[in-house]
């Protein structure tokens, strides 16, 4: 498609700040109610059921729950329920079932089985009338409106915000929950900064990724979700073999993929986690990698870097993914592809 033709994906990325504001404001009573339910039925374990983009939101939730609430978290393998028909010990488990459409049979079936087995089941979805919403005991709505592009962007960030809203209510003494009301304004600034970057130094990033058939996206901690999500988007919209890795896992073999001909994108939060990422990227740099950085103020002044407003690490994935989405959309167009309708993909994928 034409590189200057507007896309639905771009228009939906532009909606993200307003969507997050609506999800947190209009969903406040839902979040309060679910938090109260969790407090009345405290779990011993948290399980997350999701697929695709929602699975990446689940990775974020895992870090958020484990670092904030101190509860162990697992990511469900739906086939254990849908194919193997195994019966799990669900009592005293909190199941967070994340699906933008709420139509995936496997996630809904895991939710049905978990609820029948005694779990407290909470659906995070954009569709109040979906099967998933009907199977769950409680529902948190994303309130993102219709999402027409196949690549989910506004519902992904809304999922992050709603999950943060829930966990923040369960641990109000943590440092970051009080900053949630200001998140939409931060996202607006990230959106503006990303747009300006892409017509400046970031134009070289678009060219580099558009010319490549392989790419790496590297991060760690809460932003492992960001790396996985942006790699997924590069795959589905640009048809690039993009892999997302933890910077720690990168050193256990995949660093061999790094090189000058493999563009590397690094969502990097400020603080100790960012320093850890730097150490791994230094190793990749010796193989010729010249990373593009999306980060907080600490990346300011680095070559190939976009510095965004400072946020505590638990909230940074929402901010860092927004300019990443803009980059992905621009790369797809530069490769002559329509990011709104990737070949072989539909908006709703039904697996069991």
N, C-alpha and C positions, 0 to 999 in steps of 0.2 A: 504494500500500500504506500501511498505518498507519505514522505517524511513530515509534511506539514499538515496532513489531514487530521482533524481532531478525532479522538477516540473516546469511547464510553469509559474505558479504563481510566483515562486521564481525568474525566469529569467526576468519576467516583472517588478517585484519590483526593480531588479538591473538596469533596464533601466530608472528609474524615474529621476535621475539627468539630464541625457542627454535629455530626453523628455521635461523636464521643460525648459532647456536651449533653445531647439529648438522652443518651443511654444512662449517664450518671445522674442527670437531674430528674428525668421522668421515671427512671427505674429505681429511685431512692427507696421508695416504700417496699418494693420487691426485695431489694438488697437487705434492708433492715429485717424483713420477715424471714428470709432464708438464713441470715446470720443468727437470728434468735432461735430458729429451728435447730441449727447446728449446735448452738450452745446448750440446748435442752437435751440433745442426743449426741454427746461428744464422741467423735470417732476414734478408733485406735489406728486407723489406716485410711488413706485416701487413694482411690482408683480413678483414673481418667480414661474415658472412652471417646475416641475421635478418629477421624480419617483425614488425610490430605492436609490442607491448610489448617483445619481445626486441630489436627494432631500437633502442629507446630505451636498453636496456642496452648495446647496441653503441656508441651515441654516447658513453656514459660510458667504455666501454673505449677508445675512440679517444683521448679526452683523457688517460686514465690511461697508455696506452702511449706516446703522443707526449711527454708531460711527464716521464715516469719513465724510459723506455728510449731515447728519442730516435729511435725508428723511425717512419717515415711510415705512416699507416693509411688505408685506403680502406674504404668501405661498399659491398659487392657489390650489383650490380643483377642479380638472379637471371635476369631475362628474357634477358640476354646469353647465358646458357647454355641456358635451357630453351626459349626461343622463337627466338632468332637463331642458336642452335647455334654460337656463336663459340668458338674454342679459344684460351684465354689462356695466357700464359707463366707457369706456376705454380711453376716451380722456384725454390727458396730463398724461398718465401713461407710464412708462418704463417697458416693460415686458422682463425679462431675462429668456429665455427658455433653460434649461440645460438638455442635453441628449447625452451621449457618442455615441450611435448608431444613434441618430436622427430618429429612426424608430418607436418609440412609438406613436400610433395613438392619444392617449389622449393629450399628450403634443403638438403634431403638431396641433391638432384641437383647443386647447386653443390659440395657436399662431395665427392661421388663424382668429379666431373670434376677438382676440385683435387687430390685424392689421386692420381688416375691421371696427372695432369700433373706430379707431383713435389712438391707442397706437403706440408708437415706439417699435418695436419688434426686439430683438437681440437673435439669436441662438448661444449657446455655445455647439459645437459638434465636434466629431472626423471625421464625415463623410460629406464631402462637397456635395455629391450627394444625401443626404438623403431627405426625405419628409420635415423634420423640417427645413433644410437649405433652401428649396424652399419656405416654408411658411413665413419665417422671412424676415424683411426688410434688416437686416444686419446680418453677420455671423462672429463669432470668432472661428477659427479652433484650435483644441487641438494639432494636428500634432504628435500624439502619435504612429503612425504606427498601424499595426494590433495588436489587443489585443485578444488573443485566450483563455485565462483562463476565466471561467465564472465569477469569482470574479474580479471586476474591481479594479485595483490598480494604474497603471500608468496614466490611463485616469482620475481617481479621483484627483490625485495630480495635473495633468495638468489643470483640471478645476479650482482648487483653485488658481493656478498661473495666469491663464488667467483672472479670475474674479478680482484678486488683481491688475493685470496689468491695467485693465479698470478703476477700482475705483481709483487707484493711479494716473492715468492721469487726473482724474476729481478733484483731491485734491492734487496737487504736493507739496503744502506747509505742508502737514502732515509729521510726523517724519519718517514714514516707507517706502514710495515709493522709495526713493533714494537707499534703500537696496535691492530692487528686483533684480538688475543684479547679486548680489552675492548669490542669493538663490540657484542656482544649486550647487555651491561649498559647501554650508552649508548642502545640502541634501546628497552630497557624504560623508561628515563627519558623518552625522547621520546614513547613511547606514553602514559605516564601524564600527561605535560604536555599532550599533544594532547587527551586526554579532558577534562581539567580546563578547558582553554581553550574547548572547544566548549560547555560549560555555563555559561561566563562570557562574556567579551568576544567570543569566537569565535562565539557564538550569532548575533551580528549579521552575521558573515561568512556563515553558513549562510543567513540570511534574504536577504542581498544577492544571493548567487549563485543561490538558488532562485527569486528573482523575475526574474532576467534570462534572456534567450535568447542572449546573447553574453557572452563573457568573454575575458580575456587572462591568460596565465601567462608571466611574464618572469623569465629568469635568464641565466646565462652560464657559460662554462667547463665544468667537470665537471657543474655543475647545469643546463646546458642540457638534459641528459637528464631531470632532474626536472621542468623546465617542460614538456617534450614529453610526458612520461608523465602528469602530472596533467591536462594539456589533453586527452589521449586519454581519460582516465577520465571527465572531465566530459562529453565527447561521448557515450561509450558507455553510461554509467549514468544521466546526467541529461538527455541529449538537448539539451545546450547547445552552441551553435556556439562552442567554445573554441579559441583559437589559442595555441600555445606559441612563443615567440620568444627568440632571443638578444637581450639588451638592446642590443647593437651593431646588430643587424639592425632592431630596433624603430625606430631613428632614420632608417633608410633607407626610410621610407614608412609602415610599419604604425602608427607613432605617431599617424597621423591617425585611427585607430580608437579611441584613448583618449578617455575622457570620464566624467563622473559617472555615466552610465547603463550603463557597461561595467565591472563589477567586475574588479579586477586582483589576482592573487595573485603574490607575489614570493618564491620560495625564494632566500634571500640568504646566502651563506657570509661568514664574517668575512674581513678582510684586504683587499688591494689589489683583488681581483676584486669584492668587495662594494662598494667605493668606486666602481668603474666602473659597477656596476649603479645605484647611487644617482644618478649623473649623468644616466643615461638616464631614470630615473623622475622626476627633477626636470622634465625636458621634458614628460613625460606629465602631470605634475601641473599644468602650466600650461594643459593642455587639460581639466582638471577631474578627472583620475584621482586617487583616494584609495586607494592600494594597501593590501592586507593582506600583512603580512610574516611569513614563516617563516624564522627565522635563528638565528645564534649569539648570544652575549652582546652583540654590538655593536648588535642591534636592540632591546635592552631599553630601555624608556622611550618608544619611539616609539608613536604612535597605531596601533591595529590591528595589534599585533605579538605574536607568540609567540616568546620567546627560549628556545632549546634549549641543551643542553650544548655546550661548545666542542669542535670536532673540526677537524683539518687539512682543508683543502679537498678533497683526494682521497677522503676518507672521508665527507664531509658529505652526499653525495646519499642515502645509506642512511638517515641520521637525519632529513633534511628531508622526505623523501617520506612518512614514516610518518604524521605529523599531517595531511599533505596528503591521504593516502588516507582518513583519518577524516573530514575535511571533505567530500570527494567523496561518501562513503557517506551522510553526513547530508544533503547537498544533494539527492541522488537521492530519499531518502525524503521530504524536505520538498516535493519536486515531485510526490509521489504515484507515484513510479516504483519498480520493484523492481530494485535494482542487481544482484541475482543472475541475472537473466534478461532482459537488454536485448532488445527486439524486433529480429528479423532477424539476431541473432548466435548463434553456437554456440561451445562451449568450444574446439574445434579448427577452425581455418580452413585449408582446403587450396587453395592457389593454385599456379600453375606459371609 
